[in-house]
Amino acid sequence: MKRNLILTALFFAGTYAMACTNFIVGKKASADGSVFVTYNADSYGAFMPLYHYPAARHETGEMRKVYEWDTNKFLGEIPEVPETYNVIGNSNEWQVTIGETTFGGREEMADSTGIIDYGSLIYIALQRSKSAREALQVMTSLVEQYGYYSEGETFSVADKDEAWMLEMMGCGPDRGKSKERVVWVAVRIPDEAVAAHANQSRITKFLDGRYVQVKMKDLLNPKTFAKAERILQKTKAQSLVVCSDNVVSYARAMGWFDGNDADFSYNAAYAKPDFSGRRYCEARVWSFFNRFSDDFSEYVPYAAGKEEHAKEMPLWIIPNKKVSLQDLRDAMRDHYEGTPFALDTTGDIGGGIFQMPYRPSPLSFKVDGVEYFNERPISTQQTAWSFISQMRSSLPREVGACFWFGNDDGNMVAYTPMYSCMTRRPKCFSGEGADDVTFSMDNAFWVCNWVSNMVYPRYAMMFPSLKEVRDSLDASYDRLQPEIEARALALPTTEERVRMLTAYSCQKGDEMLARWQQLAFFLIVKYNDMVVKPTDQNGTFERNQYGGGARVQRPGMPEQYAREFIQMTGDKFLVPEKEKQD
């Protein structure tokens, strides 16, 4: 099998192909009963705002133009539906959230004749769905009718009650060879479980008795779906699964599978993980699971990617504690700290003088004709935006869906609350006055990236200042959330709640931008020219007795790096001893 297309794409700077990370938390696995979905959108240079699609009604015969999300290429038209729902980011007013990670898979399965790409599929489904199950039906029916333009994709599809993992691939452009349009499978993640995916197909065997199979037509039928759940409770099956009718037969017809249905594995047939799929992608899943497991070391060989027959990781795990919002913030900011893949304190020179836990792209590089690689952590410098979507069945939908958003690397931003009912966006999260190559001081993407890119090369020196601001904002949002939601619930109408939460979300966005601008100016002054200007406990710059700035500190090289440096340079920079006096 050819290396996964997305992984090949990762080796070329300038591509906008997604290379992302998603986490899923079931409602019984979370600390407060929320269903959570997270998403790091890693775009390699693309400018991405907080998307907003207002609710709307459409006339009979109205058509929707479909443009590829990554390139804005026109793909075709589909009929509109009578009503579409309000969407903020990747969450809608009905508490439905959809995330994705691209895995590529078999090159010949990409369908250039399709007119629905993965990004359009997400936002069309969000505009048309009141539940995760309805979103699954919308997504699969669209690609079956119009064809799937993109490479292999894993989607997180969730609402306030449940979460699913959906994997999808086209069936190639040659209709003479195959009349099929798409193959897909969706597994419901148990309420007690957490799951993750990161640019590698993760669904393996699903017809071997571990799942109760449900037909798509039964997903939206309460009676038949309840029957499937009763069967699940009475058997030793782990969860529910729904799949395309052709998911096995297509692989047989193409000569990629010839065993019994019970032995069929989706990723083995269509996107078998190789070294890159495991080390660059599955390692991120491993790091997430490792946070919520007493001992996940048995899967280190699999995540490391060098043992072909290492034990593969499960699709989900039952966490060893209830997962909080802060746990997910921490997970989205992960650089393999404290693990065999750690990037922060390994002592190698890849992090530079100031131990930066980031590595440049492309992931692969050659020295004297020999290929090497960089670690690819969850938190990465090429993230365009990051979110944690919180969905709660205990609250009215206009209050229950909180979309925690940051317009940059999750480690380098505060997750700002954007309620999914809001009818407008903060200006800072829009694309107004900015794009990929146009900087704006009024735009969060650019201001946050400006700060991050100051910090990256002097990480150990400067990051504590950023972290202090980041964590203080996160904490303030957490303190305010119960109060704000109580005030919203006290309002007599839905319309009043929507207005209040819209105003609050926009206010927090504006305040975040102002605080980040202030942080940028502070960092420039404090760390100018690789020295450190002293500040007092309030962050005010100290002055000398004559009114000028206090004497600067010159930190020099950290001892660990200095030792590496001397090992590389030998006596070249050795200060000679003075000649001995006779």
Secondary structure by P-SEA (a helix, b strand, c coil): ccccaaaaaaaccccccccbbbbbbcccccccccbbbbbbcccccccccccccccccccccbbbbbcccccccccbbbbbccbbbbbcccccccbbbbbbbbbccccccccccccccaaaaaaaaaaccccaaaaaaaaaaaaaaccccccccccccccccbbbbbbbbbcccccccccccccbbbbbcccccccccccccccccccccccccccccccccaaaaaaaaaaaaaccccbbbbbcccaaaaaaaacccccccccccccccccccccccccccaaaaaaaaaacccccccccccccccccccccccccccccccccaaaaaaaaaccccccccccccccccccccccccccccccccccccbbbbbbbccccccccbbbbbbbbccccccccbbbbccccccccccbbbbbccccccccccccccccccccccccaaaaaaaaaaaccccccccaaaaaaaaaaaaaaaaaaaaaaaaaaaacccaaaaaaaaaaaaaaaaaaaaaaaaaaaaaaaaaccccbbbbbcccccccccccccccbbbbbcccaaaaaaaaaacccccccccccccc
